[in-house]
Amino acid sequence: MLSVIRGGRVVDPTASRDSVGDVWIEDGRVVDPPGREPDAVIDAAGCVVMAGGVEVHSHIAGGNVITSRLLLPDLYVSEAAPDGHPFAHAGGAAAWIGSTYARMGYTTAVEPAMPPTHALGTQLELADIPLLDRGALTVMGNDDQLLQLLRERQGGNAVRDLVALSVAQSRGLGVKCINAGGASAFKDGALRLSLDDEIPCYGLSTRQIMGSLLDAVEEIGVPHPLHVHCNNLGLPGADDSFMATLDAAEGRRIHFAHAQFYAYGAVDPANPGTGGFRSAAERIAQAITDNPNATLDIGQVVFGQTVTVSLDILRQFAGRKGAKPKKWVLNAGDAEGGGVVPFLYRPRGPTSSLQWAIGLEIMLLSTDPERTILTTDHPNGGPFTQYPRIIHLLMDKSERDREIATLPSVVGERSSLPGLEREYTLSEIAQLTRSGPAKLLGLADRGHLRAGARADVAVYRDDANRTAMFTAAKLVLKDGVPIVEDGEVVEWRAGRTLSLTVESDKAMAKRADTYLTERFGEGLDSFAVPDAAFGEGRETFEAVPCRA
């Protein structure tokens, strides 16, 4: 069927397009105007038309996410049942995730932390999320098999083959490295780890582990750069860890996760643990400008109760002291270690207010929004449901000023946010939330509205209240099919899980099978993600090619 979205303000920065026009759709794809009458016309007069949103970093599946629901169930309970429904919906579950993203105009979302040994469970959860296409990043950097290869100096080819095998077995979309070596060091009593500290038992450093993964990702041709969670997250002086990690990349492609949590300069560098922190947003933003090989997502903090989930057990162990309410779960497993710690970003609290300011500051200082992706590191900085409010603050200086006026003076004393006059345009918002993350993930068929794009389209009523505008889309199309109208789901349908097509080495598969059997009593097949697990006749996965 041929349809046209007619008369809307079409915003597609990849085509330098920001003007009133039409978007033509046929067979689930955007097409050039075909020169014949459409079968259906969608009136978009007075509306803004964008590609569907793409989420690059949101914890929406996996063991820690499930544990967070068990630990803090009150965080996930709706206040009341929706109209026409007898029961309230529990937030955080698959249907809530899919429908809430879709209502905001998002059509793709990525879980950034999937340990290979937990892959089947994570992938089954992702497959339950309706409406969205989704994917997951395979976590490496703390697993004993990889660290053994590096300790024994078996060479880059062996590391490459193990990474390729892990991605293929888990059906991942990319590779993530979380405080490389940190979980291993924690088991030997370490409470902090920096880039060049030695990891007990292995004689390795974070620099060596991360460097081997950077090389492996490039050799395999993974479209998404190595997704890096640095050492010393959230500590005064963490900006030094960020800069050292960027230097260690040595020009190789690298993506920094939740960079706001590293934009903390020590007020007293000689005593970083006692003097508190100040914004290092300018330093981080300038570093990204100066290094075209690097990208980041924000990890914007929003006020309120949340629960933090992370495989960085060093950070979570330290963070348990600030848990609110006072309960937490930690697990020191082999590469699956991590923790779940509830946390309250206190409204009007000095520390939370400065964190809030720093995330906005990074985005407002960015010279390239396509390399500065909007995330809250859901749920760690707060829920993804706050994206519309964040967009409003980026686009409206007066709205920012009203918010800043309610906050402690530390926001002006230790950040430059109050003095920043910049207001984001709709094209820049599309770069933050559409074209940037799609390019970053290597998804060439989404994030734009040029001919050949997947017909994932969001139509918003143009409203000066950008919070309201981006909270409830007027219309959302997934593969050309309307799934949301006037902010409500009208068509429940299954999306696809995006996974890389990766060739794995048979010799490495045999080695891994022997290793797993000896260590866990289960072979490689026990950690596979077979199609049969998802139901007969169900096409769950969509292949994404590696780079040539």
C-alpha positions in Angstrom: 0.0 0.0 0.0 1.2 3.5 -0.9 0.6 6.2 1.8 1.7 9.7 2.3 2.2 11.8 5.4 1.2 15.2 4.0 1.8 18.8 5.0 3.9 18.3 8.1 7.1 20.0 9.1 9.6 17.3 8.1 12.7 17.3 10.3 15.6 15.1 9.0 19.0 16.5 9.6 20.7 13.8 7.6 19.1 15.3 4.5 19.3 18.9 5.7 15.6 18.9 5.7 13.5 21.2 8.0 10.5 22.4 6.1 6.9 21.6 5.3 6.6 18.7 3.0 5.5 15.1 2.5 6.8 11.7 3.4 5.9 8.8 1.1 5.7 5.2 2.4 5.3 1.9 0.6 5.7 -1.7 1.8 7.2 -0.6 5.1 9.8 1.7 3.6 10.2 5.4 2.9 10.1 6.0 -0.9 10.7 8.9 -3.3 7.5 10.5 -4.5 6.2 7.8 -7.0 4.2 10.0 -9.3 0.9 8.3 -8.6 -2.0 8.8 -6.2 -1.6 7.4 -2.7 -3.9 4.8 -1.3 -4.0 6.6 2.1 -3.3 10.2 3.1 -2.2 11.1 6.7 -2.8 14.8 7.4 0.2 16.2 9.3 -0.6 19.9 9.0 0.6 21.8 12.1 2.7 18.8 13.1 6.4 17.9 13.2 7.4 14.7 11.4 10.6 12.9 12.5 12.1 9.4 12.1 11.3 7.1 15.0 13.5 7.6 18.1 16.5 5.3 18.7 17.6 4.5 22.3 21.2 3.5 22.6 21.6 2.8 26.3 18.6 1.8 28.5 18.6 -1.1 31.0 15.4 -2.8 30.0 16.2 -6.5 30.4 18.5 -8.9 32.2 19.1 -10.2 35.7 19.9 -6.9 37.4 16.7 -5.4 35.9 14.6 -8.3 37.3 16.3 -8.0 40.7 15.6 -4.2 40.8 11.8 -5.0 40.4 12.0 -7.4 43.3 14.1 -5.1 45.5 12.0 -2.0 45.0 8.6 -3.1 43.7 7.0 0.2 44.8 9.0 2.0 42.2 7.2 0.1 39.5 3.6 0.5 40.5 1.3 2.9 38.7 -0.7 5.3 40.8 -4.0 4.3 39.2 -5.4 2.0 36.5 -5.6 3.5 33.0 -9.0 4.4 31.8 -11.0 1.3 30.8 -8.6 -1.1 32.6 -9.5 -2.9 35.9 -5.9 -3.0 37.2 -2.9 -0.7 37.4 0.1 -1.6 35.3 3.4 -2.5 36.8 6.1 -0.2 35.3 9.3 -1.7 34.2 7.8 -4.8 32.6 8.0 -5.6 28.9 4.6 -4.2 27.9 5.1 -1.0 29.8 8.6 -0.5 28.3 7.4 -1.0 24.8 4.3 1.1 25.0 5.9 3.9 26.9 8.7 4.3 24.4 6.3 4.0 21.5 4.0 6.7 22.9 7.0 9.1 23.0 7.8 8.3 19.4 10.6 5.8 19.9 10.8 2.6 17.8 14.2 1.1 18.6 15.9 0.5 22.0 19.1 -1.2 23.1 19.9 -3.0 26.4 23.6 -2.1 27.0 24.7 -4.9 29.4 24.2 -8.6 28.5 26.7 -11.0 30.0 27.2 -13.9 27.6 26.3 -16.5 30.3 23.0 -14.7 30.8 22.2 -14.1 27.2 19.3 -16.5 26.7 17.4 -15.0 29.7 18.1 -11.5 28.5 17.1 -12.2 24.9 13.9 -13.9 26.0 13.0 -10.8 28.0 13.8 -8.5 25.1 11.6 -10.6 22.8 8.7 -9.9 25.1 8.9 -6.1 24.6 6.2 -5.2 22.1 6.2 -2.5 19.4 9.9 -1.8 19.4 12.9 -3.3 17.6 15.6 -4.0 20.2 19.1 -5.3 20.7 21.7 -5.9 23.4 25.4 -5.3 23.9 27.5 -8.3 24.9 29.6 -7.6 28.0 33.3 -8.5 28.1 36.3 -7.4 30.0 36.0 -9.2 33.4 35.4 -12.8 32.3 38.1 -15.3 33.4 38.5 -16.9 29.9 39.4 -13.5 28.3 41.7 -12.5 31.1 43.5 -15.9 30.9 44.1 -15.4 27.2 45.6 -12.0 27.9 47.7 -13.2 30.9 49.1 -16.0 28.8 49.8 -13.6 25.9 48.0 -15.7 23.4 47.8 -12.8 21.0 45.2 -10.6 19.4 43.8 -13.3 17.1 42.8 -15.4 20.1 41.1 -12.4 21.7 39.3 -11.5 18.5 38.1 -15.1 18.1 36.7 -15.2 21.6 35.0 -11.8 21.2 33.5 -12.9 17.9 32.3 -16.2 19.4 30.8 -14.4 22.4 28.8 -12.0 20.3 27.7 -14.8 17.9 26.6 -17.1 20.8 24.7 -14.3 22.7 23.4 -12.8 19.5 24.5 -9.3 20.5 24.5 -6.1 18.6 27.8 -4.9 19.9 30.4 -5.2 22.7 30.5 -3.4 26.0 33.4 -3.1 28.5 32.4 -2.3 32.1 35.3 -1.1 34.3 37.5 -3.6 32.7 39.1 -5.9 35.3 37.2 -4.2 38.1 34.9 -7.1 39.0 37.9 -9.4 39.0 39.9 -7.1 41.2 37.0 -6.7 43.6 37.1 -10.5 44.4 40.7 -9.9 45.6 39.8 -7.1 47.9 40.2 -4.1 45.7 37.8 -1.2 46.3 39.0 1.1 43.5 40.7 0.6 40.2 42.3 3.1 37.8 43.4 2.6 34.2 46.9 1.4 34.9 46.5 -0.4 38.3 47.4 -4.1 38.3 44.6 -6.6 38.5 45.5 -9.3 41.0 46.0 -12.9 39.7 46.2 -11.7 36.1 48.9 -9.1 36.1 46.9 -7.0 33.7 45.5 -3.4 33.7 42.3 -1.9 32.5 44.3 -0.2 29.7 45.5 -3.6 28.4 42.1 -5.3 28.6 40.2 -2.4 26.9 42.9 -2.0 24.2 42.5 -5.7 23.3 38.8 -5.3 23.0 39.1 -2.1 20.9 41.3 -4.0 18.5 39.0 -7.0 18.4 35.9 -4.9 17.7 37.7 -3.2 14.8 39.0 -6.5 13.3 35.6 -8.2 13.5 33.9 -5.1 11.9 31.4 -4.5 14.7 29.5 -1.4 13.5 29.1 0.1 17.0 32.3 1.2 18.6 33.4 -0.5 21.8 30.9 0.8 24.4 33.0 1.8 27.4 32.1 2.2 31.1 35.3 3.7 32.6 36.9 3.4 35.9 36.0 5.6 38.9 32.4 6.4 37.8 30.8 9.1 39.9 33.9 10.1 41.9 35.5 13.6 42.1 38.3 13.5 39.6 36.4 11.1 37.3 37.1 13.5 34.4 40.7 12.5 34.6 39.7 8.8 34.2 37.6 9.8 31.1 40.5 11.7 29.6 43.0 8.9 30.3 40.7 6.4 28.7 40.2 8.6 25.6 44.0 8.9 25.3 44.3 5.1 25.7 42.0 4.6 22.7 44.8 6.0 20.5 42.4 7.1 17.8 40.4 3.9 17.7 36.6 4.2 17.7 35.2 4.4 21.2 31.9 5.2 22.8 31.6 6.5 26.4 28.5 5.5 28.3 26.7 7.9 30.6 29.4 10.5 30.4 27.7 12.9 32.9 28.9 10.6 35.7 32.5 11.3 34.6 32.2 15.0 34.2 33.1 15.6 37.9 36.3 17.6 38.4 37.8 17.5 41.9 37.4 20.8 43.7 40.6 20.0 45.6 42.7 17.8 43.3 45.1 17.1 46.2 42.3 15.8 48.3 39.6 14.6 45.8 37.7 12.6 48.4 37.0 15.5 50.7 36.6 18.6 48.6 33.6 17.6 46.5 33.3 18.1 42.8 32.7 20.8 40.2 31.5 20.5 36.6 34.0 19.3 34.1 31.4 19.4 31.3 33.5 21.9 29.3 36.5 19.6 29.4 34.5 16.6 28.3 32.6 18.4 25.5 35.9 19.8 24.2 37.5 16.4 24.2 34.7 15.0 22.1 35.0 17.9 19.7 38.8 17.3 19.4 38.6 13.5 18.9 36.3 12.5 16.0 36.8 8.8 16.9 34.9 9.3 20.1 31.2 9.6 20.9 29.2 9.6 24.2 25.8 9.3 25.7 24.8 11.6 28.5 23.3 9.6 31.5 21.3 12.7 32.4 20.2 12.8 36.0 16.5 13.7 36.9 15.1 14.3 40.3 13.3 11.6 42.2 13.5 8.0 43.4 15.2 5.4 41.2 17.2 2.3 41.5 20.7 1.9 40.1 21.7 -1.3 38.2 25.2 -2.0 37.1 27.8 -4.7 36.5 30.4 -2.3 38.0 30.5 -4.0 41.3 33.2 -1.7 42.6 30.9 1.3 42.1 27.8 -0.5 43.5 29.7 -1.8 46.5 30.7 1.8 47.4 27.3 3.1 46.5 25.5 0.8 48.9 26.4 3.3 51.7 24.1 5.9 50.0 21.3 3.5 49.3 17.8 5.0 49.9 15.9 3.1 51.1 18.6 1.1 52.9 18.6 -2.2 51.0 20.7 -3.5 48.2 21.8 -6.6 46.3 25.4 -7.4 45.2 26.7 -10.4 43.3 30.4 -11.1 42.7 29.9 -13.7 39.9 32.3 -14.4 37.0 31.8 -11.4 34.7 28.2 -11.2 35.8 29.0 -9.6 39.1 27.3 -6.3 39.9 24.7 -4.8 42.0 21.3 -3.2 42.5 21.2 -0.1 44.8 18.1 2.1 45.3 19.0 5.8 45.1 17.1 9.1 45.6 18.2 12.1 43.6 17.0 14.6 46.1 14.9 17.4 44.6 16.8 20.6 45.3 19.6 18.7 46.9 23.0 20.3 46.2 24.7 17.2 44.8 21.8 16.0 42.8 21.2 19.5 41.4 24.8 19.8 40.3 24.6 16.4 38.6 21.4 17.5 36.8 23.1 20.7 35.6 26.2 18.9 34.3 24.3 16.6 31.9 22.5 19.5 30.4 25.7 21.5 30.3 27.5 18.8 28.2 24.7 18.8 25.7 24.5 22.6 25.4 28.3 22.8 25.0 28.4 20.0 22.4 29.4 21.1 18.9 28.1 17.9 17.4 24.8 16.6 18.8 25.1 13.4 16.6 28.0 12.4 18.8 26.3 13.5 22.1 23.4 11.1 22.6 20.5 11.8 24.9 20.1 9.0 27.6 19.4 8.9 31.3 21.1 5.5 31.6 17.7 4.3 32.6 17.1 3.7 35.4 20.4 4.8 36.9 20.1 8.6 36.2 16.3 8.4 36.3 13.6 7.0 34.0 13.6 7.3 30.2 10.1 8.8 30.6 11.8 12.1 31.4 13.2 12.6 27.9 10.4 15.0 26.9 11.2 17.2 29.9 14.9 17.1 29.1 14.2 18.1 25.5 12.1 21.0 26.7 15.0 22.2 28.9 17.4 22.0 26.0 15.1 23.9 23.7 13.9 26.7 26.0 16.3 28.9 27.9 13.5 30.5 29.9 12.3 27.1 31.0 15.8 26.3 32.2 16.0 29.6 34.0 12.8 28.9 35.9 14.1 25.5 36.9 17.5 26.8 37.9 15.9 29.5 40.1 14.5 26.8 42.3 17.8 25.0 42.8 20.7 25.6 45.3 23.4 28.2 44.4 25.9 25.4 43.8 24.5 25.1 40.2 25.8 28.5 39.4 28.9 28.3 41.5 30.2 25.0 40.1 28.8 24.8 36.6 28.3 27.2 33.7 24.7 26.1 33.0 23.0 29.4 34.1 25.1 31.4 31.6 24.5 29.2 28.6 22.1 30.9 26.1 21.9 28.1 23.6 18.6 26.7 22.7 18.4 23.4 20.7 16.6 23.3 17.4 14.3 20.5 16.4 17.0 19.4 13.9 19.5 19.1 16.8 16.9 17.2 18.9 16.6 14.8 15.9 20.4 14.4 15.9 20.4 13.6 19.7 17.6 11.1 19.5 17.4 9.8 16.0 20.2 10.1 13.5 23.0 10.1 16.0 22.1 6.9 17.8 21.2 5.1 14.6 24.6 5.9 13.0 26.3 5.0 16.3 24.7 1.5 16.2 25.3 1.0 12.5 21.6 0.9 11.7 21.6 2.5 8.3 17.9 1.9 7.7 16.6 4.1 10.5 17.1 7.4 12.2 16.3 9.3 9.0 13.5 9.7 6.4 15.4 9.4 3.2 14.3 6.9 0.5 15.0 3.4 1.6 14.7 4.0 5.3 12.5 1.8 7.4 9.1 3.5 7.8 9.5 4.1 11.5 8.0 7.6 11.8 6.9 9.8 14.7 4.4 12.7 14.1 4.1 15.3 16.9 1.7 18.2 17.3 3.9 21.3 17.3 3.6 22.7 20.8 5.7 25.3 22.6 5.3 23.1 25.6 7.9 20.6 24.4 7.3 18.4 27.4 3.7 17.8 26.3 4.7 17.6 22.7 7.2 14.8 23.1 5.3 12.9 25.8 2.5 11.8 23.6 3.0 11.6 19.8 0.0 12.2 17.6 1.0 9.3 15.4 3.7 6.7 15.4 4.3 4.3 12.5 6.4 1.1 12.9 7.3 -0.4 9.5 4.6 1.8 8.0 1.9 0.5 10.3 0.2 2.9 12.8 0.9 1.7 16.4 0.2 4.9 18.3 -2.5 7.5 17.7 -3.0 10.5 20.0 -0.6 9.1 22.6 -2.3 5.7 22.9 -1.3 2.3 21.5 -3.7 1.2 18.8 -1.9 -1.8 17.3 0.0 -4.2 19.5 2.6 -6.0 17.4 5.9 -7.7 17.9 9.2 -6.0 16.9 12.5 -7.7 16.0 15.7 -8.3 18.0 18.7 -6.9 16.1 21.8 -9.1 16.2 25.1 -9.0 14.4 26.0 -11.5 11.7 29.4 -12.7 13.1 31.5 -15.5 11.9 32.9 -17.5 14.8 36.1 -19.7 14.7 35.5 -23.4 15.2 38.7 -23.9 17.1 37.8 -21.2 19.6 34.4 -22.7 20.0 36.0 -26.0 20.9 38.3 -24.3 23.4 35.4 -22.3 24.9 33.3 -25.5 25.2 36.1 -27.2 27.1 36.6 -24.2 29.3 32.9 -23.9 30.2 32.5 -27.6 30.8 35.4 -27.7 33.2 34.4 -24.5 35.0 30.6 -24.7 35.1 29.8 -28.3 34.2 27.9 -27.1 31.1 29.2 -26.8 27.6 28.9 -24.0 25.1 25.5 -25.1 23.9 24.0 -24.4 27.3 24.8 -20.7 26.8 23.5 -20.4 23.3 20.4 -18.5 22.1 18.6 -20.8 19.8 15.6 -19.8 17.6 13.7 -22.7 19.1 13.6 -20.9 22.5 11.3 -18.2 21.1 8.5 -20.4 19.8 7.8 -22.3 16.6 7.3 -20.1 13.5 8.2 -16.9 15.3 10.8 -14.7 13.5 12.4 -13.0 16.5 15.8 -11.9 15.1 16.9 -9.6 12.3 20.5 -9.8 11.1 22.7 -6.7 11.1 25.8 -7.0 8.9 29.3 -6.2 10.2 31.3 -3.5 8.5 33.3 -4.5 5.5 
